[in-house]
Amino acid sequence: MTSLPGGDCDQQPEPSAVVCTRCGTRAPGVPLTWTCSRESGVSRYFCDTCSRENIRAIEGRLDSDWW
């Protein structure tokens, strides 16, 4: 399920690189174009490419395991 405002995704992770959960792309910090999803108590980050490719599943609030 995608997180709601005020969840852990609003908090920036440590300043080290963030890794896309789906494809493994790395980025310094959290780019504004990336998506954060809170699933089973874990924050998962998705790069803009993976987010775009799976936007309907994200909007449908499906866990990333289903994409």
Backbone bond lengths (Angstrom), bond angles and torsions (degrees), N, CA, C in turn:
res aa  C-N    CA-C-N  psi(-1)  N-CA   C-N-CA  omega(-1)  CA-C   N-CA-C  phi
1 M - - - 1.427 - - 1.523 108.60 -
2 T 1.289 118.25 136.48 1.450 122.95 177.90 1.524 109.05 -71.41
3 S 1.325 116.66 143.25 1.454 120.26 -175.09 1.520 112.73 -74.30
4 L 1.304 115.47 155.99 1.455 122.75 175.60 1.526 108.45 -97.44
5 P 1.341 118.68 160.65 1.457 120.75 178.49 1.525 111.27 -54.71
6 G 1.325 115.17 141.94 1.452 120.30 179.54 1.517 113.33 93.61
7 G 1.323 118.48 -0.85 1.456 121.88 178.49 1.516 111.25 -82.83
8 D 1.321 116.76 -174.59 1.455 121.57 -178.97 1.525 112.65 -64.42
9 C 1.310 118.38 -20.57 1.464 120.84 -179.70 1.525 111.24 -69.24
10 D 1.345 117.54 -19.91 1.461 120.47 177.07 1.515 111.56 -73.57
11 Q 1.327 117.33 -19.99 1.452 121.51 179.54 1.521 108.73 -89.11
12 Q 1.318 116.65 131.41 1.456 121.32 179.83 1.524 109.58 -70.47
13 P 1.344 117.95 137.01 1.456 119.70 175.64 1.529 109.30 -71.01
14 E 1.305 116.46 177.21 1.456 120.55 177.94 1.522 109.31 -54.70
15 P 1.344 118.02 152.32 1.463 120.96 -174.58 1.520 115.74 -61.74
16 S 1.315 118.27 -6.21 1.462 119.49 178.02 1.523 110.53 -67.83
17 A 1.300 116.73 -179.19 1.464 121.51 -176.85 1.529 111.58 -67.55
18 V 1.323 115.26 145.90 1.462 122.81 174.23 1.519 106.28 -101.71
19 V 1.327 117.43 142.20 1.468 121.90 -177.48 1.522 109.41 -116.25
20 C 1.338 116.67 133.89 1.456 121.79 175.93 1.526 108.45 -65.78
21 T 1.314 116.02 127.49 1.462 121.51 -178.86 1.522 111.84 -63.92
22 R 1.310 117.34 -30.73 1.468 121.33 -174.58 1.525 113.48 -86.13
23 C 1.349 117.93 -50.27 1.469 120.02 -172.61 1.528 114.34 -111.78
24 G 1.343 117.77 -11.69 1.460 120.34 177.64 1.518 114.99 87.68
25 T 1.331 118.78 5.56 1.465 121.97 177.40 1.521 109.17 -61.26
26 R 1.346 116.60 137.31 1.466 121.58 179.19 1.522 110.19 -105.45
27 A 1.339 115.75 148.55 1.466 121.19 176.50 1.524 108.21 -148.44
28 P 1.324 116.64 144.00 1.469 118.78 175.99 1.533 109.52 -72.72
29 G 1.306 116.93 131.80 1.469 120.21 -177.96 1.516 110.16 66.24
30 V 1.318 116.70 -153.79 1.466 121.56 175.94 1.521 108.11 -120.10
31 P 1.342 118.07 106.39 1.465 120.32 178.24 1.532 111.20 -61.09
32 L 1.314 116.14 146.14 1.462 120.81 -179.58 1.517 113.09 -61.14
33 T 1.333 117.83 -24.37 1.462 121.27 -176.93 1.529 113.10 -85.25
34 W 1.314 117.92 -5.03 1.461 121.04 -179.91 1.522 110.86 -84.39
35 T 1.341 116.27 157.84 1.456 123.05 179.91 1.521 108.79 -109.56
36 C 1.316 116.10 139.54 1.462 121.17 175.45 1.519 108.00 -114.49
37 S 1.315 116.38 133.43 1.451 121.98 179.63 1.525 108.62 -128.72
38 R 1.306 116.91 137.46 1.461 121.98 177.40 1.517 107.28 -102.11
39 E 1.345 116.12 111.67 1.467 121.78 -176.88 1.520 110.04 -128.81
40 S 1.306 117.06 125.00 1.465 122.96 179.06 1.526 111.69 52.77
41 G 1.336 116.37 37.60 1.451 120.77 177.65 1.516 115.24 81.57
42 V 1.329 117.66 6.28 1.466 122.07 -178.08 1.525 109.55 -120.42
43 S 1.340 116.69 134.66 1.468 120.68 174.93 1.517 108.72 -80.87
44 R 1.322 116.63 126.58 1.464 121.98 177.97 1.518 108.18 -118.99
45 Y 1.325 116.23 134.93 1.460 121.91 -179.41 1.519 109.74 -108.82
46 F 1.344 116.05 139.88 1.461 122.01 -179.97 1.514 109.01 -127.54
47 C 1.339 116.74 133.21 1.466 121.43 -179.74 1.529 110.20 -67.08
48 D 1.318 116.29 167.51 1.465 119.85 -177.04 1.523 112.10 -62.52
49 T 1.326 117.98 -34.11 1.467 120.90 179.47 1.533 110.84 -66.53
50 C 1.326 116.81 -49.54 1.465 120.00 179.49 1.531 110.97 -64.71
51 S 1.327 116.80 -37.19 1.462 120.40 177.74 1.521 110.80 -62.62
52 R 1.339 116.62 -45.15 1.467 120.65 -179.92 1.527 111.33 -63.29
53 E 1.330 116.84 -42.58 1.464 120.88 -177.86 1.528 112.55 -66.77
54 N 1.325 117.00 -22.38 1.466 120.66 -174.88 1.524 112.85 -123.64
55 I 1.318 117.23 26.31 1.464 121.50 -174.40 1.531 113.05 -59.37
56 R 1.311 118.25 -37.08 1.469 119.32 -179.38 1.523 111.51 -67.45
57 A 1.322 117.19 -38.19 1.463 120.62 177.21 1.526 110.32 -67.58
58 I 1.338 116.45 -38.04 1.460 120.68 178.31 1.522 110.15 -65.21
59 E 1.329 117.07 -47.62 1.461 120.63 179.70 1.528 111.79 -65.21
60 G 1.327 116.92 -28.91 1.463 121.48 177.03 1.514 112.22 -80.96
61 R 1.334 116.90 1.21 1.458 124.24 178.43 1.523 113.00 60.86
62 L 1.321 117.24 34.18 1.460 121.04 174.83 1.525 109.37 -82.59
63 D 1.325 116.31 140.69 1.466 119.53 174.54 1.521 108.68 -62.51
64 S 1.329 116.89 151.10 1.456 121.27 -177.36 1.534 112.51 -61.82
65 D 1.321 117.81 -21.20 1.471 120.49 176.53 1.539 111.45 -60.84
66 W 1.335 117.11 -24.69 1.461 121.94 -177.83 1.517 113.48 -86.15
67 W 1.355 118.54 -14.21 1.452 118.70 -178.64 1.487 109.12 -81.75
